[in-house]
Amino acid sequence: MTHAHTTAAPAFGPLAGLKVLEMGQLIAGPFAAKTLADFGADVIKIEPVEGGDPLRQWRMLREGTSVWWEVQSRNK
């Protein structure tokens, strides 16, 4: 698994300036953190070293990555 660090634009929204560590897996945790990020929180996703979040390989894959992962991991 590779890790890429990207520099995000300054956050805007009612939760701008709030930092959140997301350690959830599969659906509920990633969804909640994505929603916080959508409102401006700075979300840092923590995943297991071996294999990462199971959501990465869950259901329909596109170019080797789950479509669900692409949606639920945005803004993190």
C-alpha positions in Angstrom: 0.0 0.0 0.0 1.4 3.4 -0.9 0.7 6.6 0.9 0.6 10.0 -0.7 0.5 13.3 1.1 -1.4 16.0 -0.6 -1.7 19.6 0.4 -5.3 20.7 0.7 -6.7 24.1 0.2 -7.6 26.0 3.4 -10.8 24.6 4.8 -14.0 26.6 4.8 -17.3 25.8 6.6 -18.7 25.7 10.1 -16.1 23.1 11.3 -13.0 24.8 9.7 -10.2 24.5 12.2 -11.5 21.4 13.9 -9.1 18.4 13.6 -10.5 14.9 13.6 -8.7 11.5 13.7 -10.8 8.8 12.0 -10.0 5.3 13.0 -13.3 3.7 11.7 -13.5 1.1 9.1 -16.0 0.1 6.4 -19.1 2.2 6.4 -20.2 4.2 9.5 -16.9 5.7 10.7 -15.7 6.7 7.2 -19.1 8.2 6.4 -19.2 10.2 9.6 -15.7 11.5 9.1 -16.5 12.4 5.4 -19.5 14.4 6.6 -17.3 16.3 9.1 -14.8 17.0 6.4 -17.5 18.2 4.0 -18.3 20.8 6.7 -14.7 21.9 6.9 -13.0 19.7 9.5 -9.5 18.6 8.9 -9.8 14.8 8.9 -6.8 12.4 9.2 -7.6 8.8 8.4 -5.8 6.2 10.4 -5.8 2.7 8.9 -4.3 -0.7 9.8 -0.8 -1.2 8.5 -1.6 -4.5 6.9 -4.2 -4.0 4.1 -5.7 -0.7 5.2 -9.4 -0.1 5.6 -11.4 -3.0 4.2 -13.5 -0.5 2.3 -10.6 -0.1 -0.2 -11.5 -3.5 -1.7 -15.3 -3.6 -0.9 -17.8 -4.3 -3.7 -17.4 -2.7 -7.1 -13.7 -2.0 -8.1 -12.5 0.6 -10.6 -8.8 0.4 -11.5 -8.2 -1.8 -8.4 -9.9 0.5 -5.9 -13.4 0.4 -4.5 -15.8 3.0 -5.8 -17.1 3.2 -2.2 -13.6 4.1 -1.0 -13.2 6.9 -3.5 -16.5 8.5 -2.2 -16.0 7.9 1.5 -12.3 8.9 1.6 -12.7 12.3 0.0 -11.5 15.3 1.9 -9.3 13.1 4.1 
